[in-house]
Amino acid sequence: MTRSNTNSECLSSRRSSSSLSATLQSSTTTDSKDIITQNELSIQKLLLELQDDLKKTKDQYNISRDAWLAIQQQKSSNENTTSQSSKQNMNQALANVHNEMDIYRTALAKIAQVRQLQIEIVNASKNPNDTTRSHTTRRGLADFLSHMAYSLKIWYGNEQNGTNRNNTPPPLCGAMPAASNHICHVGDRIAGFVESDDGDENWILAEISNVYPNKTKYDIVDIDAEPGKGRYYNISKRHIIPLPQWRACPLTCAQALFAPRTIVLALYPQTSCFYKGVVESIPRVGNDCYSIIFEDSSYNSGFSPEFDVPQMFVVAHKDVKK
């Protein structure tokens, strides 16, 4: 009788637990669907706005071009114009150019928003409570990291910061290091130096999951972690390298790029680990990648072929063992 009651209680408990789990999973699924729906609507709105911005850029470009052509024609024809008139024409032409640049920056910001919304859709599509979910495929991981890299805004120069008259790129712009007092926040993507269960030490692509009150220790989670595998690590600040928060425009901020032949840590293709490599060539425009040659003992030469790696995943080399 007692055993029967006990079995009944256990069965009831399991049903309650199962019901609670199903409710939580259903709630998570609903929240994810809401995020996906809302983001898709936002993307549609942004794309419609970008169509209008495209027309504005063409119109403003024509205005700027006509203004400069008029100035050139005025000079070539040696028209008798006052210096004041010439100065006014020049100032107007410069104002037209600045207006054109503002329109371009607005459009680029919206493109970055679209990319970020797409990443959020990818994240929402992954249900963390679904322990039966298969591990992310290499192809899926590569696509996710590509979206992440190209969602970064591009830093063009001091026109984005009126107080920065020396055109000095900010910390975490391209190759620029973090400030000495930099503090990571929950959700920041970083390169973290960790030791796996089998004793291997690697720099991995990870996300900050918790910041301790003293701001010198962090909990991080492997970006490539499988559900239920517990790939969480507690590491010190010196074992963390913050990833760039801006891409440097090679045309206006070349000083924020690693020079060729620089030794770096870069994300090896189709993996979530950073390895030592050397910069073979640098980006020429904002969307270009570095060309990196990695140290790789699987090749007879000891070095890999050249691989393209986005700016977001190339950081200064750091040897934590010294």
C-alpha positions in Angstrom: 0.0 0.0 0.0 2.8 2.4 1.0 4.8 1.5 -2.2 1.7 2.0 -4.3 1.2 5.5 -2.8 4.8 6.3 -3.2 4.7 5.3 -6.8 1.6 7.4 -7.3 3.3 10.4 -5.7 6.5 9.9 -7.8 4.4 9.6 -11.0 2.5 12.8 -10.0 5.7 14.6 -9.3 7.2 13.6 -12.6 4.0 14.7 -14.4 4.2 18.1 -12.6 7.9 18.5 -13.4 7.2 17.5 -17.0 4.3 19.9 -17.2 6.4 22.7 -15.7 9.2 22.0 -18.2 6.8 22.0 -21.0 5.3 25.3 -19.9 8.7 26.9 -19.6 9.7 25.6 -23.0 6.4 26.8 -24.5 6.9 30.2 -22.9 10.5 30.4 -24.3 9.3 29.4 -27.7 6.6 32.0 -27.7 9.1 34.7 -26.6 11.5 33.6 -29.4 8.7 33.8 -32.0 7.8 37.3 -30.8 11.4 38.4 -31.1 11.6 36.9 -34.6 8.4 38.5 -35.7 9.2 41.9 -34.3 12.7 41.9 -35.8 11.4 40.8 -39.3 9.0 43.7 -39.2 11.8 46.1 -38.2 14.0 44.8 -41.0 11.2 45.4 -43.5 10.7 48.9 -42.3 14.5 49.6 -42.4 14.8 48.2 -45.9 12.0 50.6 -47.1 13.8 53.5 -45.5 17.0 52.4 -47.2 15.3 52.6 -50.5 14.4 56.3 -49.8 18.0 56.9 -48.5 19.4 55.5 -51.7 17.4 58.1 -53.7 18.6 60.8 -51.4 22.2 59.8 -51.8 21.9 60.0 -55.6 20.2 63.4 -55.4 22.7 64.8 -53.0 25.6 63.4 -55.0 24.4 65.2 -58.1 24.1 68.4 -56.1 27.6 68.1 -54.7 29.0 67.2 -58.2 27.3 70.1 -59.9 28.6 72.6 -57.2 32.2 71.5 -57.7 31.9 71.5 -61.5 30.6 75.1 -61.3 33.6 76.1 -59.3 36.0 74.4 -61.7 34.3 76.1 -64.7 34.4 79.4 -62.9 38.2 79.1 -62.4 38.9 77.9 -66.0 36.9 80.7 -67.6 38.6 83.4 -65.4 35.3 85.0 -64.6 35.5 88.3 -62.8 34.2 87.2 -59.4 34.9 88.7 -56.0 36.9 86.7 -53.5 33.8 86.9 -51.2 31.7 85.2 -53.9 34.3 82.5 -54.5 34.5 81.9 -50.7 30.7 81.5 -50.5 30.6 79.1 -53.4 33.4 77.0 -51.8 31.6 76.9 -48.4 28.4 75.9 -50.1 30.2 73.1 -52.0 31.8 71.8 -48.7 28.4 72.0 -47.0 26.9 69.9 -49.8 29.7 67.3 -49.4 29.0 67.1 -45.6 25.3 66.6 -46.2 26.1 63.8 -48.6 28.4 62.2 -46.0 25.6 62.5 -43.4 23.2 60.6 -45.6 25.7 57.9 -46.3 26.4 57.5 -42.5 22.6 57.3 -41.8 22.2 54.6 -44.5 25.2 52.6 -43.1 23.8 52.8 -39.6 20.6 51.3 -40.8 22.4 48.5 -42.6 24.2 47.8 -39.4 20.8 47.7 -37.6 19.6 45.2 -40.2 22.6 42.9 -39.6 22.2 43.1 -35.8 18.5 42.2 -36.1 19.4 39.3 -38.3 21.8 38.1 -35.6 19.1 38.4 -33.0 16.8 36.3 -35.1 19.5 33.6 -35.3 20.0 33.7 -31.6 16.2 33.6 -30.9 15.9 30.6 -33.3 18.2 28.6 -30.9 16.2 27.4 -28.0 18.6 26.9 -25.1 16.1 24.7 -23.2 16.0 22.2 -26.0 18.6 19.7 -24.8 17.9 17.5 -27.8 19.0 20.2 -30.2 22.0 19.0 -32.3 25.2 20.9 -32.1 25.7 23.9 -34.4 27.1 22.8 -37.7 30.4 24.2 -38.9 28.6 25.9 -41.7 26.0 27.3 -39.4 28.7 28.6 -37.0 30.6 30.2 -39.9 27.4 32.0 -41.2 26.7 33.2 -37.6 30.2 34.5 -37.1 30.1 36.2 -40.5 26.9 38.1 -39.6 28.4 39.0 -36.3 31.6 40.4 -37.9 29.8 42.5 -40.5 27.3 43.9 -38.1 30.0 46.0 -36.6 29.9 49.7 -37.5 32.7 51.3 -39.5 34.7 54.1 -38.0 35.5 56.7 -40.6 37.3 59.4 -38.7 36.9 62.5 -36.6 33.8 63.6 -38.5 32.0 61.2 -36.1 33.4 62.8 -33.0 33.7 66.6 -33.0 36.0 66.5 -29.9 38.6 64.3 -31.6 40.5 66.8 -33.7 43.6 64.5 -34.1 41.6 61.9 -36.0 42.7 59.3 -33.4 40.5 56.2 -33.6 38.9 55.2 -30.2 39.9 52.2 -28.2 38.6 48.9 -29.7 38.4 50.4 -33.2 40.1 47.8 -35.4 43.6 47.1 -34.0 43.4 49.8 -31.3 43.6 48.1 -27.9 41.1 48.5 -25.1 41.6 51.4 -22.6 43.6 50.5 -19.5 40.5 50.9 -17.3 38.2 49.0 -19.7 35.6 46.9 -18.0 33.7 44.2 -20.0 29.9 43.9 -19.6 27.5 41.0 -19.8 27.0 40.0 -23.4 30.4 41.4 -24.7 32.2 39.1 -27.1 35.8 38.4 -26.2 38.8 36.1 -26.8 39.2 34.1 -23.6 42.2 32.0 -22.6 40.8 28.8 -21.0 41.9 25.3 -20.1 39.7 22.5 -21.2 38.9 19.3 -19.3 41.6 17.4 -21.1 44.2 20.0 -20.2 44.5 21.8 -23.5 44.8 25.6 -23.3 43.3 27.8 -26.0 42.0 31.2 -26.8 38.3 30.7 -27.5 35.6 33.0 -28.8 33.3 33.5 -25.9 30.7 35.8 -24.4 30.7 37.5 -20.9 28.0 35.9 -18.8 28.8 37.4 -15.4 31.0 40.2 -14.0 32.2 39.9 -10.5 32.0 43.0 -8.1 35.8 43.5 -8.2 35.6 43.7 -12.0 38.8 41.6 -12.2 37.1 38.2 -12.7 34.5 37.1 -15.2 32.3 34.1 -16.1 32.3 33.4 -19.8 30.6 30.9 -22.0 32.0 29.4 -25.2 30.2 30.8 -28.2 30.2 27.3 -29.7 29.0 25.5 -26.5 26.6 22.6 -26.9 23.5 22.5 -24.7 24.1 20.6 -21.5 27.9 20.5 -21.9 28.6 23.2 -19.4 31.3 25.1 -21.3 31.3 27.9 -18.8 34.6 29.2 -17.4 35.7 31.5 -14.6 38.8 33.5 -15.7 40.7 36.6 -14.7 40.8 39.9 -16.5 44.3 39.2 -17.8 43.0 36.1 -19.7 40.5 38.2 -21.6 41.0 40.2 -24.8 38.0 42.4 -25.8 37.1 42.2 -29.4 36.9 45.3 -31.6 33.7 47.3 -31.4 34.2 49.1 -34.7 35.7 48.2 -38.0 38.3 50.7 -39.1 37.9 52.3 -42.5 41.2 51.6 -44.3 40.8 54.7 -46.4 40.5 57.1 -43.5 41.8 55.2 -40.4 44.6 53.1 -41.7 46.5 53.7 -38.4 43.8 51.5 -36.8 44.8 48.4 -38.8 47.5 45.9 -38.0 50.5 46.4 -40.4 51.6 43.5 -42.7 53.9 41.0 -41.0 52.4 41.7 -37.6 52.0 38.7 -35.3 48.4 38.4 -34.1 45.8 36.1 -32.7 43.1 35.4 -35.3 40.0 33.2 -35.4 40.9 30.1 -37.4 38.3 29.4 -40.2 35.5 26.9 -39.3 36.4 27.0 -35.6 35.7 29.1 -32.6 39.4 29.3 -31.5 42.0 32.0 -31.9 45.5 30.9 -33.1 48.8 32.7 -33.6 49.3 34.0 -37.1 50.9 36.7 -39.2 49.2 39.4 -41.2 49.9 38.8 -44.9 47.7 41.7 -46.2 45.3 44.2 -44.8 41.8 45.3 -45.7 41.6 47.9 -48.6 38.0 48.9 -47.9 35.7 48.6 -44.9 34.2 45.2 -45.8 37.5 43.6 -46.6 39.2 41.0 -44.4 42.7 40.5 -43.3 44.7 37.8 -45.0 46.2 35.7 -42.3 48.8 32.9 -42.3 48.5 30.7 -39.3 51.1 28.6 -37.5 49.8 25.1 -38.3 51.8 21.9 -37.8 49.4 19.9 -40.0 51.1 21.5 -43.0 54.6 20.4 -44.1 55.8 24.0 -44.0 54.4 24.5 -40.5 52.2 27.3 -41.8 48.7 27.3 -43.3 47.7 28.9 -46.6 46.3 32.4 -46.4 42.9 32.7 -44.9 40.5 35.7 -44.8 39.6 36.8 -41.3 37.3 39.8 -40.5 38.6 42.7 -38.5 36.4 41.7 -35.5 38.3 38.4 -35.1 41.9 39.7 -35.3 43.5 40.9 -32.1 46.9 41.6 -30.8 49.0 38.6 -29.9 49.2 37.9 -26.1 51.3 35.3 -24.4 49.7 34.7 -21.0 52.3 32.2 -20.0 55.0 34.8 -19.6 
